[in-house]
Amino acid sequence: DGRRLPLEDASVDRVVCFDAFHHAPDPAAMIREFARVLKPGGRAVFAEPGPRHADAPRSQFEAQTYGVVENDVDVHAIERVARRCGFADLKMCVFHEPEHLVSLDEYEDLLAGGPSQDEWLVSTRRFLHNVRNFVLVKSGDDRTDSRTSKGLACDIQAPLPAATSGQAIVVDVAVTNTGSAFWLPSTARPGGVGLGAHLYDANGALLNFEYARESLTDDPREIAPGESVARRLTLPALGPGRYTIEIDCVAEDVTWFAQAGSRPARLDVDVDQA
């Protein structure tokens, strides 16, 4: 019922309540419980029907037949309760769910701020009358970490290594967290940050995207913004020839840092005959 969640205080980043809050027998108690389990800066996200939902024929039928609790969603009352419970703000979600089809010319006109935007606004306003999707933001700082690409950035320094055919290639890498996000330990999923290497031939053709992976520290731990670590990266042996090795950081199941705008270290390596 949302009033007694089996979670520790300040233990979760997000709570999602989908089409359920208006069925709660004690909405204020649910908001207090959400505030208890959320970390500072955490968010409770709600997708609910609009005002007078409880009076709709289907709602009346379910209440009378099955004993379902049906409440109207009053976002002004919710905001007052939420602020007393430790939430700092309530944000309304403005969006348009049903399709709104326009011609190509009308689409270009809408993007340019022409009259077509008025039709979109009327359609959106009509839709929003019947929904109340909103976010409660708990007081405090919402720490950004590597579970999303937001705030991910790195600087990688790596000297050109000596390389001999049939022998492992050793590269001493210095990595700095130059972004605003905390990097989770490499063992975390999703978002654990580690080192990776891609292998290309002399013409730039990809040979092995997963050429190597390595954790940033011996004992996996968080890396704070501004922190630097040194790591010895041992790469698999190669045959004679010229290669490009690209060394990058990766947040597992999220993104490689190059895709988030960082520049990987690129090493043009000549592998000598043993």
Buried (B, 14 or more C-beta within 10 A) or exposed (E): EBEEBEEEEBEBBEBEBEEBBBBBEEBBBBBBBBBBBBBEBBBBBBBBBBEEBBEBEEBEEBBEEEEEBBBBBEBEEBBEBBBEBBBEEBEEEEEBEEEEEEEEEBEEBBEEEEEBBEEBEEBBEEBBEEBBBBBBBBBBEBBBBBBBBEBBBBBBEBEEBEBBEEEEBEBEBBBBBBBEBBBBBBEBEEBBBBBBBBBBEEEEEEEEEEBBEBBBBEEBBBBEBEBEBEBEBEBEEBEEBEBBBBBBBBBBEBBBBBEBEBEBBBBEBEBEEE
